[in-house]
Amino acid sequence: MTTFDPTPTRLSLSRRGLLAGGAVALGGIMAGCSPARAATASRPVNIGYFPNVTHAPGLVADATGLLSRRLDAVQATPTVKSFNAGPDVIQAILSGSLDISYIGPNPTINAYVQSKGAGVRVIAGSTSGGASLVVRAGISGAADLKGKKLATPQLGNTQDVALRYWLKSQGLTATKDGGGDVSILPQANSAAVQAFKAGAIDGGWLPEPYAASLLRAGGAVLVDERTLWPDGRFVTTNIIVRTDFLTQHPETVRAFLEAHLDAVDAIAKDSAAAQAAVAAQIKKITSQDQDQAILASSWKNLTFGADPLAATLKTSADHADAVGLLGTKPTDGFAKLWSLDQLNAALTARGQAQVTV
């Protein structure tokens, strides 16, 4: 069984040099990745992810040094930033301060729309599943939600759109300012858990491990989002890149994708070690310990892989449009959104099946 050290590492330029003669913790996975660096200036690359289990491949790649090693091989230095929800990522991407990020489908859609199809490209999938509406005791159906307060991570993010669309399908209203039949109160995931425990909200449509945390606090699952999609598969997290960064630095993007695939492989080979790495990295970012039972429970609700599940993103766009959070619908039907050539080249080199849109 392949194992790796779950202790988070954010290697400096000088510390990375010390790894050249050292053993690689993920030896089998890292085969073919050269630790040697050329004596040239390192190019910065700004990478984003969320401290959520739904972003586990990014957390694992960062925490175990997989990301630094792969980028080091092409003389690139990662600066990793954590975010709470997608709209903040999109602002950073479109402003040029972020190059690559793990992100949900609805912010991806919004970035494509806002930039008129020019600003971003999806270069890989990451995660399917791992989102639920968890509510307190006494709420057994949609009708019981009238007058209740529910949390989502941020207005317009993936879970926010999912909740608003589901409420609409149940004949319930929820306005952007917190009014309507059901009040939606966007807030940080960790804050939502505390608000639920304090009785300030009645539940939330949250990603893992926060949905599992609401369960531990006495909640019950009213909607497992997997039940709303064919075969239970839908894109929860994909990876986007600034289009101009992809054009200017294709070798850096390829190195990032290799690290992502390394992490997906590592998760498949040793789930327990991957969970430990994710817990350690989330604690590093949020200063909060992760309950191992909650983490293990939430992990069962997730599937990790490179397929971006493009058809489900298009459906998510229809949902966002239906609740007034899409803006102007693109006339090209998202034809240019996916750029999967480098991913498929990396998959082919590993003997794995290519993905299609």
C-alpha positions, 0 to 999 in steps of 0.5 A, a space after each residue: 500500500 502506498 502511503 504518504 506523510 499527511 503533515 502539511 508542507 509549504 516548501 520554500 525555494 531553499 527547502 525545495 532544493 534539499 529534496 533533491 537527494 531525499 526520498 520521495 514520500 509518494 515514490 510510486 506515484 512520483 516516478 518520472 518527476 525529476 527533483 533537479 532544478 535548473 539555475 534559472 529564475 522560478 516563475 510564480 503561479 498562483 493556485 486556489 482551493 477551498 478548505 473543504 473535503 470536496 477539494 481533497 485532491 488540491 489539499 492532498 497535492 499541496 499538503 504532501 508536496 506533490 504540487 511543489 515537486 511537479 511545478 519545481 520540475 518546470 521552474 515554477 513556484 506555487 503560491 497557494 491561497 484558500 477561499 471560502 466560496 467561488 465568487 471570490 475565486 472568480 474575482 481573483 481569476 478575472 483580475 489576474 491575481 489567481 492563475 489556476 483554481 479548484 472551484 464549483 460549477 456555478 462560479 465557473 459558469 459565471 466567470 465564463 459569462 462575465 468574461 464573454 467566453 474569453 476569461 477561463 477554461 476548465 482543464 480537469 474535473 476533480 470531485 463529484 457528490 458531497 453536498 446535502 441539505 441538512 436540517 434540524 429535527 422537526 423538518 421532514 419536508 419542503 413545506 416545513 421550511 416556510 419561515 425557516 433560515 438556511 445557510 449556504 457558503 455564498 450567494 451564487 456559489 454552487 450550493 447556493 444555486 442548488 438550494 435556490 433551484 430546489 426550493 423553486 422546484 418545491 414551490 418556495 421562494 427565496 430572494 437574494 436579500 434573505 427574504 421570501 418563504 425561506 431565508 437564505 443566509 450565505 456565510 462561511 461554512 464553519 460559521 454555518 456549523 456554529 450558527 446551527 449549533 446555536 440555533 440561529 439557523 435551521 439548516 444549510 445546503 453545505 459541502 463536506 465535511 460541513 454537511 456531516 458536521 451538521 449531522 453530528 450536531 443533531 441535524 438530518 439529511 433532507 436532500 442528498 444532492 446525488 439523488 437529484 442527478 442521473 446516476 448520482 454523478 454531478 460536478 461538485 468541483 472542477 479546475 479552471 485556469 485563466 485563458 491567457 495563463 494557459 496560452 502563455 504557460 502550457 508547461 506549467 499547466 501540464 505540471 499542475 495537472 500531473 500533480 492533480 492526477 498524482 493526488 487523485 491516484 494517491 487518494 485511490 491508493 490510500 484513503 486513510 492517508 489522504 484523509 489525514 492529509 486533508 484534515 491536517 491541511 484544513 486545520 492549518 488553514 482554519 485552525 480547526 481540528 477535523 473530527 475523524 469520524 465526520 471526515 470518514 463519513 463525509 468521504 463516503 459521499 464523494 468521488 474523485 476523478 479527472 472527468 469534468 462531467 461537462 453535461 452536469 455543468 451545463 445543467 447547473 447553468 440552466 439552474 442558475 438561469 432559472 433562479 436569476 443568478 446567471 446573467 446573460 446566457 452565452 450564445 455559444 452554449 459554453 462551446 469554448 469552456 473546456 480545454 482538455 488536450 493537456 489533461 488527455 495527454 497526461 491521462 494517455 501517458 498514464 495508460 488511463 482513459 481520456 475524457 470528453 465533453 
